[in-house]
């Protein structure tokens, strides 16, 4: 699996969000503000998982077609299982 710069940038952004949340906690910010930022971070992680799984599915399908390893149905099931496990 090749991780694109776009994927890496998403993770770096999430890292920045988490550092910001820690700073907010150190500054004793309001609970509501912290929870809002945590929710935003969780959403960003979920979207990143989706991007990685969908990219991985495309790569796997292309490889499977050329190598005849797995059926498309098996690959789609694996991708769905990855998404379900992430929640």
OpenMM code with the backbone's topology and positions (N, CA, C; nanometers):
from openmm import Vec3, app, unit

residues = "UNK UNK UNK UNK UNK UNK UNK UNK UNK UNK UNK UNK UNK UNK UNK UNK UNK UNK UNK UNK UNK UNK UNK UNK UNK UNK UNK UNK UNK UNK UNK UNK UNK UNK UNK UNK UNK UNK UNK UNK UNK UNK UNK UNK UNK UNK UNK UNK UNK UNK UNK UNK UNK UNK UNK UNK UNK UNK UNK UNK UNK UNK UNK UNK UNK UNK UNK UNK UNK UNK UNK UNK UNK UNK UNK UNK UNK UNK UNK UNK UNK UNK UNK UNK UNK UNK UNK".split()
positions = [
    Vec3(0.0848, -0.1181, 0.0000),
    Vec3(0.0000, 0.0000, 0.0000),
    Vec3(0.0884, 0.1230, 0.0000),
    Vec3(0.0599, 0.2109, -0.0904),
    Vec3(0.1323, 0.3380, -0.0944),
    Vec3(0.0444, 0.4443, -0.0291),
    Vec3(0.1012, 0.5143, 0.0664),
    Vec3(0.0285, 0.6204, 0.1352),
    Vec3(0.0650, 0.7527, 0.0690),
    Vec3(-0.0350, 0.8199, 0.0153),
    Vec3(-0.0118, 0.9437, -0.0584),
    Vec3(0.0187, 1.0590, 0.0372),
    Vec3(0.0700, 1.1657, -0.0196),
    Vec3(0.0953, 1.2859, 0.0601),
    Vec3(-0.0350, 1.3389, 0.1187),
    Vec3(-0.1441, 1.3243, 0.0427),
    Vec3(-0.2747, 1.3689, 0.0923),
    Vec3(-0.3120, 1.2929, 0.2202),
    Vec3(-0.2914, 1.1620, 0.2209),
    Vec3(-0.3223, 1.0811, 0.3399),
    Vec3(-0.2347, 1.1231, 0.4567),
    Vec3(-0.1069, 1.1400, 0.4305),
    Vec3(-0.0130, 1.1797, 0.5362),
    Vec3(-0.0478, 1.3176, 0.5913),
    Vec3(-0.0873, 1.4100, 0.5030),
    Vec3(-0.1251, 1.5442, 0.5471),
    Vec3(-0.2486, 1.5407, 0.6355),
    Vec3(-0.3425, 1.4508, 0.6045),
    Vec3(-0.4612, 1.4358, 0.6886),
    Vec3(-0.4203, 1.3955, 0.8308),
    Vec3(-0.3279, 1.2994, 0.8385),
    Vec3(-0.2833, 1.2515, 0.9698),
    Vec3(-0.2066, 1.3616, 1.0432),
    Vec3(-0.1277, 1.4385, 0.9720),
    Vec3(-0.0550, 1.5495, 1.0345),
    Vec3(-0.1519, 1.6542, 1.0889),
    Vec3(-0.2602, 1.6798, 1.0131),
    Vec3(-0.3618, 1.7741, 1.0595),
    Vec3(-0.4279, 1.7236, 1.1876),
    Vec3(-0.4563, 1.5930, 1.1903),
    Vec3(-0.5165, 1.5322, 1.3087),
    Vec3(-0.4210, 1.5430, 1.4271),
    Vec3(-0.2933, 1.5203, 1.4006),
    Vec3(-0.1923, 1.5335, 1.5055),
    Vec3(-0.1944, 1.6756, 1.5632),
    Vec3(-0.2052, 1.7746, 1.4753),
    Vec3(-0.2124, 1.9137, 1.5205),
    Vec3(-0.3366, 1.9401, 1.6028),
    Vec3(-0.4484, 1.8793, 1.5606),
    Vec3(-0.5725, 1.8951, 1.6376),
    Vec3(-0.5553, 1.8368, 1.7778),
    Vec3(-0.4937, 1.7202, 1.7868),
    Vec3(-0.4748, 1.6567, 1.9174),
    Vec3(-0.3826, 1.7391, 2.0069),
    Vec3(-0.2777, 1.7952, 1.9475),
    Vec3(-0.1888, 1.8822, 2.0268),
    Vec3(-0.2660, 2.0050, 2.0776),
    Vec3(-0.3535, 2.0576, 1.9925),
    Vec3(-0.4356, 2.1713, 2.0321),
    Vec3(-0.5295, 2.1351, 2.1463),
    Vec3(-0.5832, 2.0144, 2.1429),
    Vec3(-0.6728, 1.9695, 2.2503),
    Vec3(-0.5956, 1.9568, 2.3807),
    Vec3(-0.4748, 1.9014, 2.3738),
    Vec3(-0.3930, 1.8914, 2.4955),
    Vec3(-0.3630, 2.0297, 2.5534),
    Vec3(-0.3360, 2.1250, 2.4657),
    Vec3(-0.3104, 2.2621, 2.5099),
    Vec3(-0.4353, 2.3197, 2.5775),
    Vec3(-0.5517, 2.2940, 2.5159),
    Vec3(-0.6772, 2.3416, 2.5752),
    Vec3(-0.6967, 2.2821, 2.7148),
    Vec3(-0.6624, 2.1552, 2.7297),
    Vec3(-0.6764, 2.0901, 2.8606),
    Vec3(-0.5798, 2.1509, 2.9620),
    Vec3(-0.4561, 2.1765, 2.9168),
    Vec3(-0.3573, 2.2396, 3.0054),
    Vec3(-0.4031, 2.3773, 3.0509),
    Vec3(-0.4763, 2.4460, 2.9626),
    Vec3(-0.5263, 2.5804, 2.9940),
    Vec3(-0.6629, 2.5763, 3.0638),
    Vec3(-0.7083, 2.4555, 3.0971),
    Vec3(-0.8371, 2.4359, 3.1659),
    Vec3(-0.9535, 2.4996, 3.0911),
    Vec3(-0.9551, 2.4806, 2.9595),
    Vec3(-1.0661, 2.5330, 2.8789),
    Vec3(-1.1949, 2.4608, 2.9150),
    Vec3(-1.3042, 2.5207, 2.8747),
    Vec3(-1.4367, 2.4659, 2.9024),
    Vec3(-1.4507, 2.3254, 2.8425),
    Vec3(-1.5161, 2.2391, 2.9158),
    Vec3(-1.5387, 2.1006, 2.8751),
    Vec3(-1.6048, 2.0926, 2.7378),
    Vec3(-1.7027, 2.1786, 2.7139),
    Vec3(-1.7760, 2.1769, 2.5879),
    Vec3(-1.6831, 2.2025, 2.4694),
    Vec3(-1.5898, 2.2968, 2.4855),
    Vec3(-1.4950, 2.3278, 2.3793),
    Vec3(-1.4029, 2.2089, 2.3508),
    Vec3(-1.3573, 2.1434, 2.4571),
    Vec3(-1.2684, 2.0280, 2.4423),
    Vec3(-1.3414, 1.9142, 2.3714),
    Vec3(-1.4637, 1.8869, 2.4149),
    Vec3(-1.5425, 1.7792, 2.3539),
    Vec3(-1.5706, 1.8098, 2.2063),
    Vec3(-1.5986, 1.9341, 2.1759),
    Vec3(-1.6226, 1.9727, 2.0364),
    Vec3(-1.5000, 1.9423, 1.9513),
    Vec3(-1.3837, 1.9754, 2.0017),
    Vec3(-1.2598, 1.9500, 1.9267),
    Vec3(-1.2297, 1.8002, 1.9169),
    Vec3(-1.2579, 1.7266, 2.0230),
    Vec3(-1.2396, 1.5814, 2.0185),
    Vec3(-1.3317, 1.5176, 1.9146),
    Vec3(-1.4545, 1.5659, 1.9079),
    Vec3(-1.5492, 1.5145, 1.8077),
    Vec3(-1.5018, 1.5454, 1.6668),
    Vec3(-1.4497, 1.6648, 1.6473),
    Vec3(-1.3976, 1.7025, 1.5154),
    Vec3(-1.2793, 1.6132, 1.4776),
    Vec3(-1.1954, 1.5824, 1.5745),
    Vec3(-1.0807, 1.4957, 1.5496),
    Vec3(-1.1263, 1.3546, 1.5146),
    Vec3(-1.2256, 1.3056, 1.5869),
    Vec3(-1.2783, 1.1720, 1.5585),
    Vec3(-1.3341, 1.1665, 1.4159),
    Vec3(-1.4060, 1.2707, 1.3752),
    Vec3(-1.4596, 1.2758, 1.2391),
    Vec3(-1.3475, 1.2757, 1.1358),
    Vec3(-1.2423, 1.3500, 1.1641),
    Vec3(-1.1284, 1.3551, 1.0719),
    Vec3(-1.0614, 1.2183, 1.0612),
    Vec3(-1.0512, 1.1475, 1.1722),
    Vec3(-0.9937, 1.0129, 1.1711),
    Vec3(-1.0821, 0.9192, 1.0892),
    Vec3(-1.2133, 0.9271, 1.1100),
    Vec3(-1.3067, 0.8426, 1.0344),
    Vec3(-1.2947, 0.8670, 0.8842),
    Vec3(-1.2843, 0.9932, 0.8448),
    Vec3(-1.2709, 1.0253, 0.7023),
    Vec3(-1.1384, 0.9722, 0.6470),
    Vec3(-1.0333, 0.9820, 0.7259),
    Vec3(-0.9025, 0.9321, 0.6830),
    Vec3(-0.9056, 0.7804, 0.6667),
    Vec3(-0.9705, 0.7119, 0.7583),
    Vec3(-0.9855, 0.5670, 0.7462),
    Vec3(-1.0570, 0.5337, 0.6163),
    Vec3(-1.1633, 0.6069, 0.5864),
    Vec3(-1.2377, 0.5834, 0.4631),
    Vec3(-1.1524, 0.6016, 0.3394),
    Vec3(-1.0703, 0.7061, 0.3394),
    Vec3(-0.9821, 0.7323, 0.2244),
    Vec3(-0.8816, 0.6187, 0.2079),
    Vec3(-0.8229, 0.5747, 0.3176),
    Vec3(-0.7222, 0.4685, 0.3107),
    Vec3(-0.7852, 0.3369, 0.2681),
    Vec3(-0.8994, 0.3027, 0.3250),
    Vec3(-0.9658, 0.1771, 0.2880),
    Vec3(-1.0075, 0.1792, 0.1412),
    Vec3(-1.0643, 0.2902, 0.0959),
    Vec3(-1.1084, 0.2949, -0.0437),
    Vec3(-0.9900, 0.2893, -0.1396),
    Vec3(-0.8805, 0.3550, -0.1049),
    Vec3(-0.7611, 0.3491, -0.1894),
    Vec3(-0.7037, 0.2085, -0.1900),
    Vec3(-0.7039, 0.1459, -0.0731),
    Vec3(-0.6526, 0.0098, -0.0619),
    Vec3(-0.7386, -0.0851, -0.1444),
    Vec3(-0.8700, -0.0640, -0.1428),
    Vec3(-0.9600, -0.1495, -0.2196),
    Vec3(-0.9299, -0.1387, -0.3686),
    Vec3(-0.9098, -0.0173, -0.4160),
    Vec3(-0.8779, 0.0021, -0.5570),
    Vec3(-0.7481, -0.0708, -0.5917),
    Vec3(-0.6448, -0.0551, -0.5080),
    Vec3(-0.5173, -0.1231, -0.5325),
    Vec3(-0.5353, -0.2742, -0.5332),
    Vec3(-0.6093, -0.3260, -0.4349),
    Vec3(-0.6289, -0.4707, -0.4243),
    Vec3(-0.7056, -0.5262, -0.5437),
    Vec3(-0.8077, -0.4544, -0.5871),
    Vec3(-0.8863, -0.5005, -0.7010),
    Vec3(-0.7994, -0.5036, -0.8264),
    Vec3(-0.7194, -0.3999, -0.8452),
    Vec3(-0.6321, -0.3967, -0.9626),
    Vec3(-0.5313, -0.5114, -0.9594),
    Vec3(-0.4726, -0.5367, -0.8434),
    Vec3(-0.3761, -0.6464, -0.8307),
    Vec3(-0.4440, -0.7815, -0.8481),
    Vec3(-0.5612, -0.7972, -0.7893),
    Vec3(-0.6330, -0.9242, -0.7975),
    Vec3(-0.6727, -0.9556, -0.9403),
    Vec3(-0.7095, -0.8533, -1.0147),
    Vec3(-0.7469, -0.8745, -1.1549),
    Vec3(-0.6282, -0.9261, -1.2361),
    Vec3(-0.5122, -0.8706, -1.2101),
    Vec3(-0.3944, -0.9122, -1.2862),
    Vec3(-0.3385, -1.0452, -1.2379),
    Vec3(-0.3528, -1.0733, -1.1080),
    Vec3(-0.2954, -1.1951, -1.0518),
    Vec3(-0.3989, -1.3043, -1.0262),
    Vec3(-0.5261, -1.2688, -1.0325),
    Vec3(-0.6324, -1.3668, -1.0125),
    Vec3(-0.6354, -1.4271, -0.8730),
    Vec3(-0.5942, -1.3503, -0.7705),
    Vec3(-0.5864, -1.4029, -0.6340),
    Vec3(-0.7226, -1.4149, -0.5660),
    Vec3(-0.7928, -1.3053, -0.5553),
    Vec3(-0.9203, -1.3022, -0.4839),
    Vec3(-1.0279, -1.2466, -0.5755),
    Vec3(-1.1507, -1.2848, -0.5445),
    Vec3(-1.2614, -1.2303, -0.6221),
    Vec3(-1.2914, -1.0887, -0.5745),
    Vec3(-1.3566, -1.0133, -0.6582),
    Vec3(-1.3936, -0.8769, -0.6224),
    Vec3(-1.4852, -0.8780, -0.5011),
    Vec3(-1.5724, -0.9769, -0.4932),
    Vec3(-1.6637, -0.9879, -0.3784),
    Vec3(-1.5864, -1.0045, -0.2483),
    Vec3(-1.4823, -1.0872, -0.2478),
    Vec3(-1.4004, -1.1066, -0.1277),
    Vec3(-1.3316, -0.9762, -0.0872),
    Vec3(-1.2815, -0.9044, -0.1845),
    Vec3(-1.2117, -0.7786, -0.1564),
    Vec3(-1.3067, -0.6743, -0.0991),
    Vec3(-1.4266, -0.6672, -0.1531),
    Vec3(-1.5249, -0.5712, -0.1029),
    Vec3(-1.5638, -0.6082, 0.0402),
    Vec3(-1.5815, -0.7372, 0.0676),
    Vec3(-1.6139, -0.7808, 0.2037),
    Vec3(-1.5032, -0.7432, 0.3012),
    Vec3(-1.3785, -0.7616, 0.2612),
    Vec3(-1.2655, -0.7234, 0.3463),
    Vec3(-1.2667, -0.5740, 0.3757),
    Vec3(-1.2921, -0.4942, 0.2738),
    Vec3(-1.2961, -0.3489, 0.2914),
    Vec3(-1.4075, -0.3094, 0.3868),
    Vec3(-1.5246, -0.3685, 0.3701),
    Vec3(-1.6362, -0.3385, 0.4592),
    Vec3(-1.6031, -0.3788, 0.6021),
    Vec3(-1.5404, -0.4949, 0.6191),
    Vec3(-1.5010, -0.5385, 0.7534),
    Vec3(-1.4024, -0.4419, 0.8171),
    Vec3(-1.3098, -0.3888, 0.7387),
    Vec3(-1.2159, -0.2902, 0.7921),
    Vec3(-1.2893, -0.1659, 0.8414),
    Vec3(-1.3850, -0.1216, 0.7629),
    Vec3(-1.4623, -0.0025, 0.8021),
    Vec3(-1.5436, -0.0299, 0.9278),
    Vec3(-1.6041, -0.1471, 0.9359),
    Vec3(-1.6867, -0.1815, 1.0527),
    Vec3(-1.5979, -0.1905, 1.1773),
    Vec3(-1.4816, -0.2520, 1.1653),
    Vec3(-1.3897, -0.2643, 1.2796),
    Vec3(-1.3430, -0.1276, 1.3296),
    Vec3(-1.3319, -0.0331, 1.2385),
    Vec3(-1.2821, 0.0995, 1.2774),
    Vec3(-1.3850, 0.1771, 1.3598),
    Vec3(-1.5087, 0.1362, 1.3588),
    Vec3(-1.6123, 0.2049, 1.4368),
    Vec3(-1.6302, 0.1308, 1.5634),
] * unit.nanometer
topology = app.Topology()
chain = topology.addChain("A")
for resn in residues:
    res = topology.addResidue(resn, chain)
    for name in ("N", "CA", "C"):
        topology.addAtom(name, app.Element.getBySymbol(name[0]), res)
